[in-house]
Amino acid sequence: MNITERLQYIMKLNNLSASAFADKIEVQRSSISHILSGRNKPSLEFIQKVLVAFPKVSSEWLLTGNTVVKETIPSNQVESEPNPTYHSPPTPTNQHEGDKKIQKIVVFYSDNTFEEFHR
């Protein structure tokens, strides 16, 4: 299943037409059309908007297809309990720490909003 098929799966699961999906994630309808037709690939901003609008969708599943959808509950259904947060230890790398600089931090809130902080 490629990313286009995964987007179509999300649309089908939530009973959304391409137009309604575009409205929900706040992108132009032509963007959806171009992605679904294979003309364009989704941008990072597009993927972020999908993940904000559909918090039950796993980012790993959406990007790679390697995991399953977190739950098959439409995005407009209210959650009864918050999702647990899991923290994993940082992965050590062989790169020099001085070579890396933070460029952007994105914070996602439970009310489906987010903030971007640029350096």
Biopython code that builds the backbone (N, CA, C, O; Angstrom):
import numpy as np
from Bio.PDB.StructureBuilder import StructureBuilder

atoms = [
    (1, "MET", "N", (0.857, -1.177, 0.000)),
    (1, "MET", "CA", (0.000, 0.000, 0.000)),
    (1, "MET", "C", (0.899, 1.235, 0.000)),
    (1, "MET", "O", (1.741, 1.382, 0.886)),
    (2, "ASN", "N", (0.732, 2.117, -0.975)),
    (2, "ASN", "CA", (1.533, 3.340, -1.012)),
    (2, "ASN", "C", (0.812, 4.464, -0.252)),
    (2, "ASN", "O", (-0.302, 4.282, 0.237)),
    (3, "ILE", "N", (1.460, 5.612, -0.166)),
    (3, "ILE", "CA", (0.893, 6.695, 0.643)),
    (3, "ILE", "C", (-0.441, 7.185, 0.079)),
    (3, "ILE", "O", (-1.331, 7.571, 0.837)),
    (4, "THR", "N", (-0.580, 7.171, -1.233)),
    (4, "THR", "CA", (-1.853, 7.578, -1.839)),
    (4, "THR", "C", (-2.973, 6.640, -1.413)),
    (4, "THR", "O", (-4.077, 7.083, -1.097)),
    (5, "GLU", "N", (-2.687, 5.350, -1.406)),
    (5, "GLU", "CA", (-3.693, 4.369, -0.983)),
    (5, "GLU", "C", (-4.016, 4.519, 0.496)),
    (5, "GLU", "O", (-5.159, 4.316, 0.906)),
    (6, "ARG", "N", (-3.014, 4.873, 1.301)),
    (6, "ARG", "CA", (-3.267, 5.080, 2.734)),
    (6, "ARG", "C", (-4.146, 6.315, 2.946)),
    (6, "ARG", "O", (-5.011, 6.317, 3.822)),
    (7, "LEU", "N", (-3.929, 7.363, 2.147)),
    (7, "LEU", "CA", (-4.794, 8.549, 2.233)),
    (7, "LEU", "C", (-6.220, 8.197, 1.826)),
    (7, "LEU", "O", (-7.176, 8.643, 2.460)),
    (8, "GLN", "N", (-6.366, 7.402, 0.775)),
    (8, "GLN", "CA", (-7.697, 6.968, 0.345)),
    (8, "GLN", "C", (-8.360, 6.117, 1.425)),
    (8, "GLN", "O", (-9.576, 6.184, 1.610)),
    (9, "TYR", "N", (-7.568, 5.319, 2.138)),
    (9, "TYR", "CA", (-8.094, 4.496, 3.223)),
    (9, "TYR", "C", (-8.642, 5.387, 4.342)),
    (9, "TYR", "O", (-9.718, 5.123, 4.878)),
    (10, "ILE", "N", (-7.904, 6.434, 4.691)),
    (10, "ILE", "CA", (-8.360, 7.372, 5.728)),
    (10, "ILE", "C", (-9.666, 8.032, 5.288)),
    (10, "ILE", "O", (-10.595, 8.176, 6.083)),
    (11, "MET", "N", (-9.729, 8.429, 4.030)),
    (11, "MET", "CA", (-10.939, 9.061, 3.505)),
    (11, "MET", "C", (-12.118, 8.096, 3.579)),
    (11, "MET", "O", (-13.210, 8.478, 4.000)),
    (12, "LYS", "N", (-11.903, 6.856, 3.174)),
    (12, "LYS", "CA", (-12.973, 5.853, 3.189)),
    (12, "LYS", "C", (-13.419, 5.569, 4.620)),
    (12, "LYS", "O", (-14.616, 5.485, 4.898)),
    (13, "LEU", "N", (-12.457, 5.423, 5.524)),
    (13, "LEU", "CA", (-12.748, 5.122, 6.920)),
    (13, "LEU", "C", (-13.603, 6.213, 7.564)),
    (13, "LEU", "O", (-14.438, 5.928, 8.423)),
    (14, "ASN", "N", (-13.393, 7.447, 7.151)),
    (14, "ASN", "CA", (-14.118, 8.589, 7.716)),
    (14, "ASN", "C", (-15.259, 9.058, 6.824)),
    (14, "ASN", "O", (-15.836, 10.121, 7.057)),
    (15, "ASN", "N", (-15.587, 8.270, 5.803)),
    (15, "ASN", "CA", (-16.680, 8.595, 4.875)),
    (15, "ASN", "C", (-16.548, 10.003, 4.304)),
    (15, "ASN", "O", (-17.510, 10.770, 4.297)),
    (16, "LEU", "N", (-15.347, 10.337, 3.824)),
    (16, "LEU", "CA", (-15.088, 11.667, 3.284)),
    (16, "LEU", "C", (-14.807, 11.595, 1.788)),
    (16, "LEU", "O", (-14.073, 10.722, 1.323)),
    (17, "SER", "N", (-15.388, 12.506, 1.056)),
    (17, "SER", "CA", (-15.037, 12.664, -0.354)),
    (17, "SER", "C", (-13.695, 13.393, -0.410)),
    (17, "SER", "O", (-13.209, 13.888, 0.607)),
    (18, "ALA", "N", (-13.111, 13.454, -1.585)),
    (18, "ALA", "CA", (-11.848, 14.176, -1.734)),
    (18, "ALA", "C", (-12.022, 15.644, -1.342)),
    (18, "ALA", "O", (-11.137, 16.226, -0.715)),
    (19, "SER", "N", (-13.147, 16.242, -1.706)),
    (19, "SER", "CA", (-13.413, 17.647, -1.361)),
    (19, "SER", "C", (-13.539, 17.834, 0.144)),
    (19, "SER", "O", (-12.966, 18.765, 0.708)),
    (20, "ALA", "N", (-14.288, 16.949, 0.791)),
    (20, "ALA", "CA", (-14.477, 17.048, 2.241)),
    (20, "ALA", "C", (-13.159, 16.813, 2.972)),
    (20, "ALA", "O", (-12.881, 17.461, 3.982)),
    (21, "PHE", "N", (-12.346, 15.886, 2.463)),
    (21, "PHE", "CA", (-11.037, 15.609, 3.053)),
    (21, "PHE", "C", (-10.157, 16.857, 2.951)),
    (21, "PHE", "O", (-9.497, 17.236, 3.919)),
    (22, "ALA", "N", (-10.149, 17.492, 1.783)),
    (22, "ALA", "CA", (-9.363, 18.718, 1.590)),
    (22, "ALA", "C", (-9.815, 19.808, 2.556)),
    (22, "ALA", "O", (-8.989, 20.501, 3.151)),
    (23, "ASP", "N", (-11.120, 19.955, 2.709)),
    (23, "ASP", "CA", (-11.643, 20.963, 3.636)),
    (23, "ASP", "C", (-11.239, 20.649, 5.071)),
    (23, "ASP", "O", (-10.882, 21.552, 5.828)),
    (24, "LYS", "N", (-11.294, 19.378, 5.446)),
    (24, "LYS", "CA", (-10.977, 18.975, 6.821)),
    (24, "LYS", "C", (-9.514, 19.254, 7.160)),
    (24, "LYS", "O", (-9.210, 19.719, 8.259)),
    (25, "ILE", "N", (-8.603, 18.972, 6.217)),
    (25, "ILE", "CA", (-7.185, 19.189, 6.509)),
    (25, "ILE", "C", (-6.712, 20.579, 6.075)),
    (25, "ILE", "O", (-5.535, 20.919, 6.193)),
    (26, "GLU", "N", (-7.665, 21.372, 5.570)),
    (26, "GLU", "CA", (-7.414, 22.772, 5.217)),
    (26, "GLU", "C", (-6.346, 22.938, 4.137)),
    (26, "GLU", "O", (-5.382, 23.686, 4.298)),
    (27, "VAL", "N", (-6.548, 22.213, 3.022)),
    (27, "VAL", "CA", (-5.708, 22.388, 1.843)),
    (27, "VAL", "C", (-6.626, 22.627, 0.645)),
    (27, "VAL", "O", (-7.832, 22.395, 0.721)),
    (28, "GLN", "N", (-6.052, 23.086, -0.443)),
    (28, "GLN", "CA", (-6.840, 23.298, -1.646)),
    (28, "GLN", "C", (-7.299, 21.956, -2.205)),
    (28, "GLN", "O", (-6.587, 20.956, -2.118)),
    (29, "ARG", "N", (-8.479, 21.949, -2.770)),
    (29, "ARG", "CA", (-9.026, 20.711, -3.327)),
    (29, "ARG", "C", (-8.163, 20.184, -4.462)),
    (29, "ARG", "O", (-8.071, 18.972, -4.660)),
    (30, "SER", "N", (-7.542, 21.068, -5.197)),
    (30, "SER", "CA", (-6.672, 20.637, -6.296)),
    (30, "SER", "C", (-5.464, 19.864, -5.769)),
    (30, "SER", "O", (-4.954, 18.976, -6.452)),
    (31, "SER", "N", (-5.003, 20.192, -4.562)),
    (31, "SER", "CA", (-3.881, 19.456, -3.962)),
    (31, "SER", "C", (-4.237, 17.992, -3.784)),
    (31, "SER", "O", (-3.442, 17.109, -4.105)),
    (32, "ILE", "N", (-5.434, 17.734, -3.271)),
    (32, "ILE", "CA", (-5.894, 16.352, -3.086)),
    (32, "ILE", "C", (-5.995, 15.662, -4.438)),
    (32, "ILE", "O", (-5.547, 14.526, -4.597)),
    (33, "SER", "N", (-6.575, 16.339, -5.394)),
    (33, "SER", "CA", (-6.745, 15.768, -6.727)),
    (33, "SER", "C", (-5.403, 15.374, -7.329)),
    (33, "SER", "O", (-5.266, 14.283, -7.882)),
    (34, "HIS", "N", (-4.422, 16.246, -7.226)),
    (34, "HIS", "CA", (-3.101, 15.976, -7.790)),
    (34, "HIS", "C", (-2.402, 14.830, -7.071)),
    (34, "HIS", "O", (-1.705, 14.038, -7.707)),
    (35, "ILE", "N", (-2.575, 14.730, -5.771)),
    (35, "ILE", "CA", (-1.954, 13.640, -5.008)),
    (35, "ILE", "C", (-2.631, 12.320, -5.337)),
    (35, "ILE", "O", (-1.955, 11.320, -5.577)),
    (36, "LEU", "N", (-3.965, 12.305, -5.350)),
    (36, "LEU", "CA", (-4.692, 11.064, -5.619)),
    (36, "LEU", "C", (-4.476, 10.575, -7.050)),
    (36, "LEU", "O", (-4.527, 9.371, -7.304)),
    (37, "SER", "N", (-4.239, 11.488, -7.981)),
    (37, "SER", "CA", (-4.011, 11.086, -9.373)),
    (37, "SER", "C", (-2.568, 10.659, -9.616)),
    (37, "SER", "O", (-2.256, 10.109, -10.672)),
    (38, "GLY", "N", (-1.681, 10.909, -8.644)),
    (38, "GLY", "CA", (-0.282, 10.537, -8.796)),
    (38, "GLY", "C", (0.564, 11.626, -9.427)),
    (38, "GLY", "O", (1.762, 11.429, -9.628)),
    (39, "ARG", "N", (-0.024, 12.763, -9.742)),
    (39, "ARG", "CA", (0.728, 13.870, -10.341)),
    (39, "ARG", "C", (1.760, 14.430, -9.368)),
    (39, "ARG", "O", (2.900, 14.704, -9.742)),
    (40, "ASN", "N", (1.341, 14.595, -8.110)),
    (40, "ASN", "CA", (2.227, 15.123, -7.065)),
    (40, "ASN", "C", (2.304, 14.133, -5.912)),
    (40, "ASN", "O", (1.426, 13.293, -5.721)),
    (41, "LYS", "N", (3.385, 14.262, -5.151)),
    (41, "LYS", "CA", (3.504, 13.512, -3.902)),
    (41, "LYS", "C", (3.194, 14.485, -2.770)),
    (41, "LYS", "O", (3.441, 15.684, -2.903)),
    (42, "PRO", "N", (2.653, 13.981, -1.653)),
    (42, "PRO", "CA", (2.313, 14.889, -0.549)),
    (42, "PRO", "C", (3.560, 15.508, 0.081)),
    (42, "PRO", "O", (4.577, 14.839, 0.264)),
    (43, "SER", "N", (3.466, 16.778, 0.405)),
    (43, "SER", "CA", (4.566, 17.483, 1.061)),
    (43, "SER", "C", (4.551, 17.196, 2.560)),
    (43, "SER", "O", (3.600, 16.612, 3.079)),
    (44, "LEU", "N", (5.600, 17.607, 3.240)),
    (44, "LEU", "CA", (5.660, 17.462, 4.695)),
    (44, "LEU", "C", (4.522, 18.243, 5.343)),
    (44, "LEU", "O", (3.884, 17.751, 6.274)),
    (45, "GLU", "N", (4.264, 19.444, 4.861)),
    (45, "GLU", "CA", (3.176, 20.255, 5.419)),
    (45, "GLU", "C", (1.831, 19.545, 5.245)),
    (45, "GLU", "O", (0.999, 19.561, 6.152)),
    (46, "PHE", "N", (1.622, 18.931, 4.095)),
    (46, "PHE", "CA", (0.388, 18.191, 3.832)),
    (46, "PHE", "C", (0.248, 17.039, 4.827)),
    (46, "PHE", "O", (-0.818, 16.848, 5.411)),
    (47, "ILE", "N", (1.324, 16.271, 5.019)),
    (47, "ILE", "CA", (1.316, 15.139, 5.956)),
    (47, "ILE", "C", (1.020, 15.635, 7.369)),
    (47, "ILE", "O", (0.246, 15.013, 8.096)),
    (48, "GLN", "N", (1.633, 16.751, 7.759)),
    (48, "GLN", "CA", (1.389, 17.300, 9.093)),
    (48, "GLN", "C", (-0.080, 17.663, 9.264)),
    (48, "GLN", "O", (-0.656, 17.422, 10.325)),
    (49, "LYS", "N", (-0.682, 18.229, 8.250)),
    (49, "LYS", "CA", (-2.095, 18.606, 8.332)),
    (49, "LYS", "C", (-2.983, 17.378, 8.465)),
    (49, "LYS", "O", (-3.976, 17.403, 9.191)),
    (50, "VAL", "N", (-2.631, 16.305, 7.768)),
    (50, "VAL", "CA", (-3.394, 15.056, 7.895)),
    (50, "VAL", "C", (-3.287, 14.534, 9.320)),
    (50, "VAL", "O", (-4.292, 14.143, 9.914)),
    (51, "LEU", "N", (-2.080, 14.524, 9.872)),
    (51, "LEU", "CA", (-1.873, 13.992, 11.223)),
    (51, "LEU", "C", (-2.553, 14.850, 12.289)),
    (51, "LEU", "O", (-3.021, 14.319, 13.296)),
    (52, "VAL", "N", (-2.616, 16.163, 12.084)),
    (52, "VAL", "CA", (-3.305, 17.041, 13.035)),
    (52, "VAL", "C", (-4.813, 16.814, 12.952)),
    (52, "VAL", "O", (-5.491, 16.756, 13.978)),
    (53, "ALA", "N", (-5.331, 16.687, 11.742)),
    (53, "ALA", "CA", (-6.778, 16.509, 11.559)),
    (53, "ALA", "C", (-7.252, 15.120, 11.961)),
    (53, "ALA", "O", (-8.413, 14.943, 12.330)),
    (54, "PHE", "N", (-6.361, 14.131, 11.893)),
    (54, "PHE", "CA", (-6.712, 12.745, 12.210)),
    (54, "PHE", "C", (-5.709, 12.202, 13.234)),
    (54, "PHE", "O", (-4.809, 11.442, 12.873)),
    (55, "PRO", "N", (-5.856, 12.583, 14.501)),
    (55, "PRO", "CA", (-4.871, 12.200, 15.520)),
    (55, "PRO", "C", (-4.791, 10.696, 15.772)),
    (55, "PRO", "O", (-3.810, 10.226, 16.348)),
    (56, "LYS", "N", (-5.790, 9.939, 15.357)),
    (56, "LYS", "CA", (-5.757, 8.489, 15.554)),
    (56, "LYS", "C", (-4.868, 7.791, 14.528)),
    (56, "LYS", "O", (-4.575, 6.605, 14.676)),
    (57, "VAL", "N", (-4.441, 8.499, 13.504)),
    (57, "VAL", "CA", (-3.604, 7.907, 12.462)),
    (57, "VAL", "C", (-2.145, 7.963, 12.903)),
    (57, "VAL", "O", (-1.645, 9.015, 13.300)),
    (58, "SER", "N", (-1.480, 6.836, 12.831)),
    (58, "SER", "CA", (-0.070, 6.751, 13.193)),
    (58, "SER", "C", (0.775, 7.403, 12.102)),
    (58, "SER", "O", (0.598, 7.118, 10.918)),
    (59, "SER", "N", (1.688, 8.276, 12.506)),
    (59, "SER", "CA", (2.567, 8.919, 11.523)),
    (59, "SER", "C", (3.433, 7.885, 10.817)),
    (59, "SER", "O", (3.684, 8.000, 9.618)),
    (60, "GLU", "N", (3.888, 6.882, 11.548)),
    (60, "GLU", "CA", (4.711, 5.836, 10.931)),
    (60, "GLU", "C", (3.910, 5.071, 9.881)),
    (60, "GLU", "O", (4.418, 4.789, 8.796)),
    (61, "TRP", "N", (2.673, 4.738, 10.197)),
    (61, "TRP", "CA", (1.836, 4.025, 9.231)),
    (61, "TRP", "C", (1.580, 4.889, 8.002)),
    (61, "TRP", "O", (1.662, 4.405, 6.873)),
    (62, "LEU", "N", (1.272, 6.159, 8.216)),
    (62, "LEU", "CA", (0.975, 7.041, 7.091)),
    (62, "LEU", "C", (2.185, 7.183, 6.168)),
    (62, "LEU", "O", (2.046, 7.152, 4.946)),
    (63, "LEU", "N", (3.364, 7.339, 6.756)),
    (63, "LEU", "CA", (4.563, 7.560, 5.951)),
    (63, "LEU", "C", (5.111, 6.289, 5.320)),
    (63, "LEU", "O", (5.540, 6.302, 4.166)),
    (64, "THR", "N", (5.100, 5.189, 6.073)),
    (64, "THR", "CA", (5.774, 3.977, 5.589)),
    (64, "THR", "C", (4.852, 2.791, 5.367)),
    (64, "THR", "O", (5.180, 1.886, 4.600)),
    (65, "GLY", "N", (3.714, 2.784, 6.024)),
    (65, "GLY", "CA", (2.819, 1.634, 5.929)),
    (65, "GLY", "C", (3.256, 0.478, 6.803)),
    (65, "GLY", "O", (2.695, -0.613, 6.705)),
    (66, "ASN", "N", (4.258, 0.694, 7.665)),
    (66, "ASN", "CA", (4.823, -0.396, 8.463)),
    (66, "ASN", "C", (4.034, -0.756, 9.704)),
    (66, "ASN", "O", (4.214, -1.846, 10.247)),
    (67, "THR", "N", (3.168, 0.126, 10.168)),
    (67, "THR", "CA", (2.368, -0.193, 11.346)),
    (67, "THR", "C", (0.903, -0.078, 10.979)),
    (67, "THR", "O", (0.570, 0.329, 9.866)),
    (68, "VAL", "N", (0.033, -0.429, 11.896)),
    (68, "VAL", "CA", (-1.400, -0.347, 11.627)),
    (68, "VAL", "C", (-1.945, 0.980, 12.122)),
    (68, "VAL", "O", (-1.300, 1.658, 12.921)),
    (69, "VAL", "N", (-3.113, 1.352, 11.659)),
    (69, "VAL", "CA", (-3.788, 2.553, 12.144)),
    (69, "VAL", "C", (-4.024, 2.370, 13.633)),
    (69, "VAL", "O", (-4.406, 1.281, 14.062)),
    (70, "LYS", "N", (-3.807, 3.405, 14.430)),
    (70, "LYS", "CA", (-3.942, 3.294, 15.884)),
    (70, "LYS", "C", (-5.302, 2.736, 16.270)),
    (70, "LYS", "O", (-5.383, 1.792, 17.056)),
    (71, "GLU", "N", (-6.351, 3.298, 15.738)),
    (71, "GLU", "CA", (-7.709, 2.820, 15.990)),
    (71, "GLU", "C", (-8.540, 3.159, 14.773)),
    (71, "GLU", "O", (-8.234, 4.106, 14.048)),
    (72, "THR", "N", (-9.570, 2.406, 14.551)),
    (72, "THR", "CA", (-10.428, 2.693, 13.403)),
    (72, "THR", "C", (-11.657, 3.474, 13.850)),
    (72, "THR", "O", (-12.794, 3.069, 13.609)),
    (73, "ILE", "N", (-11.402, 4.601, 14.505)),
    (73, "ILE", "CA", (-12.467, 5.477, 14.980)),
    (73, "ILE", "C", (-12.392, 6.758, 14.163)),
    (73, "ILE", "O", (-11.310, 7.333, 14.042)),
    (74, "PRO", "N", (-13.484, 7.219, 13.604)),
    (74, "PRO", "CA", (-13.456, 8.470, 12.843)),
    (74, "PRO", "C", (-12.914, 9.613, 13.692)),
    (74, "PRO", "O", (-13.082, 9.624, 14.912)),
    (75, "SER", "N", (-12.267, 10.567, 13.047)),
    (75, "SER", "CA", (-11.604, 11.651, 13.770)),
    (75, "SER", "C", (-12.565, 12.549, 14.526)),
    (75, "SER", "O", (-12.152, 13.239, 15.459)),
    (76, "ASN", "N", (-13.843, 12.559, 14.147)),
    (76, "ASN", "CA", (-14.772, 13.461, 14.829)),
    (76, "ASN", "C", (-15.378, 12.860, 16.095)),
    (76, "ASN", "O", (-16.143, 13.531, 16.786)),
    (77, "GLN", "N", (-15.051, 11.615, 16.408)),
    (77, "GLN", "CA", (-15.575, 10.994, 17.629)),
    (77, "GLN", "C", (-14.716, 11.423, 18.811)),
    (77, "GLN", "O", (-13.489, 11.439, 18.716)),
    (78, "VAL", "N", (-15.342, 11.762, 19.900)),
    (78, "VAL", "CA", (-14.639, 12.245, 21.078)),
    (78, "VAL", "C", (-13.925, 11.088, 21.768)),
    (78, "VAL", "O", (-14.476, 9.995, 21.906)),
    (79, "GLU", "N", (-12.708, 11.339, 22.194)),
    (79, "GLU", "CA", (-11.943, 10.324, 22.908)),
    (79, "GLU", "C", (-12.427, 10.235, 24.349)),
    (79, "GLU", "O", (-12.717, 11.252, 24.978)),
    (80, "SER", "N", (-12.513, 9.025, 24.861)),
    (80, "SER", "CA", (-12.973, 8.851, 26.228)),
    (80, "SER", "C", (-11.834, 8.973, 27.230)),
    (80, "SER", "O", (-12.056, 9.323, 28.390)),
    (81, "GLU", "N", (-10.622, 8.687, 26.786)),
    (81, "GLU", "CA", (-9.475, 8.836, 27.668)),
    (81, "GLU", "C", (-8.279, 9.262, 26.836)),
    (81, "GLU", "O", (-8.212, 8.945, 25.649)),
    (82, "PRO", "N", (-7.336, 9.972, 27.434)),
    (82, "PRO", "CA", (-6.193, 10.437, 26.660)),
    (82, "PRO", "C", (-5.278, 9.282, 26.278)),
    (82, "PRO", "O", (-5.212, 8.261, 26.963)),
    (83, "ASN", "N", (-4.576, 9.470, 25.169)),
    (83, "ASN", "CA", (-3.617, 8.463, 24.736)),
    (83, "ASN", "C", (-2.395, 8.520, 25.642)),
    (83, "ASN", "O", (-1.956, 9.611, 26.003)),
    (84, "PRO", "N", (-1.833, 7.371, 26.019)),
    (84, "PRO", "CA", (-0.630, 7.390, 26.844)),
    (84, "PRO", "C", (0.556, 7.910, 26.035)),
    (84, "PRO", "O", (0.619, 7.737, 24.818)),
    (85, "THR", "N", (1.488, 8.546, 26.729)),
    (85, "THR", "CA", (2.687, 9.046, 26.079)),
    (85, "THR", "C", (3.840, 8.117, 26.417)),
    (85, "THR", "O", (4.069, 7.791, 27.582)),
    (86, "TYR", "N", (4.556, 7.697, 25.400)),
    (86, "TYR", "CA", (5.696, 6.810, 25.589)),
    (86, "TYR", "C", (6.965, 7.564, 25.217)),
    (86, "TYR", "O", (7.040, 8.205, 24.169)),
    (87, "HIS", "N", (7.935, 7.477, 26.071)),
    (87, "HIS", "CA", (9.203, 8.133, 25.816)),
    (87, "HIS", "C", (10.267, 7.059, 25.632)),
    (87, "HIS", "O", (10.347, 6.109, 26.411)),
    (88, "SER", "N", (11.065, 7.214, 24.616)),
    (88, "SER", "CA", (12.163, 6.282, 24.410)),
    (88, "SER", "C", (13.463, 7.047, 24.591)),
    (88, "SER", "O", (13.522, 8.249, 24.334)),
    (89, "PRO", "N", (14.503, 6.352, 25.034)),
    (89, "PRO", "CA", (15.770, 7.046, 25.230)),
    (89, "PRO", "C", (16.324, 7.504, 23.884)),
    (89, "PRO", "O", (16.052, 6.879, 22.859)),
    (90, "PRO", "N", (17.089, 8.575, 23.877)),
    (90, "PRO", "CA", (17.659, 9.038, 22.614)),
    (90, "PRO", "C", (18.592, 7.990, 22.022)),
    (90, "PRO", "O", (19.285, 7.276, 22.747)),
    (91, "THR", "N", (18.600, 7.910, 20.720)),
    (91, "THR", "CA", (19.458, 6.956, 20.033)),
    (91, "THR", "C", (20.826, 7.583, 19.846)),
    (91, "THR", "O", (20.938, 8.664, 19.268)),
    (92, "PRO", "N", (21.885, 6.910, 20.333)),
    (92, "PRO", "CA", (23.220, 7.474, 20.158)),
    (92, "PRO", "C", (23.613, 7.456, 18.676)),
    (92, "PRO", "O", (23.246, 6.545, 17.934)),
    (93, "THR", "N", (24.361, 8.472, 18.266)),
    (93, "THR", "CA", (24.829, 8.531, 16.884)),
    (93, "THR", "C", (26.331, 8.713, 16.873)),
    (93, "THR", "O", (26.941, 9.038, 17.892)),
    (94, "ASN", "N", (26.913, 8.502, 15.723)),
    (94, "ASN", "CA", (28.357, 8.663, 15.579)),
    (94, "ASN", "C", (28.723, 10.059, 15.093)),
    (94, "ASN", "O", (29.904, 10.374, 14.946)),
    (95, "GLN", "N", (27.725, 10.895, 14.844)),
    (95, "GLN", "CA", (27.990, 12.246, 14.371)),
    (95, "GLN", "C", (28.429, 13.123, 15.540)),
    (95, "GLN", "O", (28.090, 12.868, 16.696)),
    (96, "HIS", "N", (29.177, 14.144, 15.214)),
    (96, "HIS", "CA", (29.606, 15.083, 16.240)),
    (96, "HIS", "C", (28.433, 15.961, 16.631)),
    (96, "HIS", "O", (27.742, 16.501, 15.767)),
    (97, "GLU", "N", (28.207, 16.104, 17.907)),
    (97, "GLU", "CA", (27.076, 16.880, 18.392)),
    (97, "GLU", "C", (27.174, 18.341, 17.960)),
    (97, "GLU", "O", (26.147, 18.989, 17.760)),
    (98, "GLY", "N", (28.372, 18.864, 17.814)),
    (98, "GLY", "CA", (28.543, 20.253, 17.420)),
    (98, "GLY", "C", (28.099, 20.534, 15.999)),
    (98, "GLY", "O", (27.864, 21.689, 15.643)),
    (99, "ASP", "N", (27.979, 19.490, 15.172)),
    (99, "ASP", "CA", (27.583, 19.649, 13.775)),
    (99, "ASP", "C", (26.081, 19.824, 13.619)),
    (99, "ASP", "O", (25.621, 20.231, 12.553)),
    (100, "LYS", "N", (25.313, 19.530, 14.647)),
    (100, "LYS", "CA", (23.856, 19.571, 14.555)),
    (100, "LYS", "C", (23.320, 20.842, 15.201)),
    (100, "LYS", "O", (23.803, 21.296, 16.238)),
    (101, "LYS", "N", (22.289, 21.404, 14.539)),
    (101, "LYS", "CA", (21.601, 22.554, 15.108)),
    (101, "LYS", "C", (20.114, 22.368, 14.881)),
    (101, "LYS", "O", (19.691, 21.921, 13.814)),
    (102, "ILE", "N", (19.333, 22.707, 15.872)),
    (102, "ILE", "CA", (17.881, 22.604, 15.753)),
    (102, "ILE", "C", (17.403, 23.689, 14.804)),
    (102, "ILE", "O", (17.756, 24.859, 14.948)),
    (103, "GLN", "N", (16.586, 23.281, 13.823)),
    (103, "GLN", "CA", (16.032, 24.237, 12.873)),
    (103, "GLN", "C", (14.580, 24.555, 13.176)),
    (103, "GLN", "O", (14.148, 25.702, 13.061)),
    (104, "LYS", "N", (13.819, 23.516, 13.572)),
    (104, "LYS", "CA", (12.391, 23.733, 13.801)),
    (104, "LYS", "C", (11.889, 22.723, 14.822)),
    (104, "LYS", "O", (12.306, 21.564, 14.823)),
    (105, "ILE", "N", (10.987, 23.173, 15.691)),
    (105, "ILE", "CA", (10.299, 22.310, 16.650)),
    (105, "ILE", "C", (8.808, 22.490, 16.416)),
    (105, "ILE", "O", (8.319, 23.616, 16.326)),
    (106, "VAL", "N", (8.083, 21.372, 16.318)),
    (106, "VAL", "CA", (6.639, 21.414, 16.129)),
    (106, "VAL", "C", (5.992, 20.778, 17.353)),
    (106, "VAL", "O", (6.314, 19.645, 17.708)),
    (107, "VAL", "N", (5.075, 21.509, 18.004)),
    (107, "VAL", "CA", (4.365, 21.016, 19.181)),
    (107, "VAL", "C", (2.911, 20.795, 18.781)),
    (107, "VAL", "O", (2.242, 21.708, 18.296)),
    (108, "PHE", "N", (2.427, 19.560, 18.991)),
    (108, "PHE", "CA", (1.044, 19.224, 18.678)),
    (108, "PHE", "C", (0.237, 19.181, 19.974)),
    (108, "PHE", "O", (0.644, 18.540, 20.942)),
    (109, "TYR", "N", (-0.911, 19.866, 19.989)),
    (109, "TYR", "CA", (-1.766, 19.914, 21.162)),
    (109, "TYR", "C", (-2.964, 18.984, 21.003)),
    (109, "TYR", "O", (-3.326, 18.610, 19.887)),
    (110, "SER", "N", (-3.574, 18.616, 22.121)),
    (110, "SER", "CA", (-4.694, 17.672, 22.120)),
    (110, "SER", "C", (-5.948, 18.238, 21.455)),
    (110, "SER", "O", (-6.852, 17.473, 21.117)),
    (111, "ASP", "N", (-6.027, 19.549, 21.261)),
    (111, "ASP", "CA", (-7.196, 20.124, 20.585)),
    (111, "ASP", "C", (-6.983, 20.222, 19.070)),
    (111, "ASP", "O", (-7.658, 20.987, 18.381)),
    (112, "ASN", "N", (-6.027, 19.428, 18.570)),
    (112, "ASN", "CA", (-5.710, 19.334, 17.142)),
    (112, "ASN", "C", (-5.109, 20.613, 16.559)),
    (112, "ASN", "O", (-5.224, 20.862, 15.359)),
    (113, "THR", "N", (-4.473, 21.419, 17.400)),
    (113, "THR", "CA", (-3.746, 22.575, 16.916)),
    (113, "THR", "C", (-2.264, 22.291, 17.104)),
    (113, "THR", "O", (-1.886, 21.342, 17.792)),
    (114, "PHE", "N", (-1.432, 23.117, 16.492)),
    (114, "PHE", "CA", (-0.005, 22.941, 16.664)),
    (114, "PHE", "C", (0.695, 24.286, 16.533)),
    (114, "PHE", "O", (0.136, 25.248, 16.007)),
    (115, "GLU", "N", (1.929, 24.332, 17.022)),
    (115, "GLU", "CA", (2.757, 25.520, 16.912)),
    (115, "GLU", "C", (4.095, 25.104, 16.347)),
    (115, "GLU", "O", (4.605, 24.028, 16.658)),
    (116, "GLU", "N", (4.660, 25.957, 15.520)),
    (116, "GLU", "CA", (5.989, 25.724, 14.981)),
    (116, "GLU", "C", (6.926, 26.784, 15.539)),
    (116, "GLU", "O", (6.586, 27.967, 15.584)),
    (117, "PHE", "N", (8.087, 26.358, 15.958)),
    (117, "PHE", "CA", (9.097, 27.260, 16.466)),
    (117, "PHE", "C", (10.324, 27.112, 15.572)),
    (117, "PHE", "O", (10.876, 26.021, 15.431)),
    (118, "HIS", "N", (10.745, 28.234, 14.964)),
    (118, "HIS", "CA", (11.891, 28.227, 14.059)),
    (118, "HIS", "C", (13.066, 28.902, 14.736)),
    (118, "HIS", "O", (12.888, 29.833, 15.521)),
    (119, "ARG", "N", (14.233, 28.446, 14.441)),
    (119, "ARG", "CA", (15.450, 29.025, 14.984)),
    (119, "ARG", "C", (15.886, 30.164, 14.129)),
    (119, "ARG", "O", (16.902, 30.796, 14.415)),
]
sb = StructureBuilder()
sb.init_structure("model")
sb.init_model(0)
sb.init_chain("A")
sb.init_seg("    ")
for serial, (resi, resn, name, xyz) in enumerate(atoms, 1):
    if name == "N":
        sb.init_residue(resn, " ", resi, " ")
    sb.init_atom(name, np.array(xyz, "f"), 0.0, 1.0, " ", f" {name:<3s}", serial, name[0])
structure = sb.get_structure()
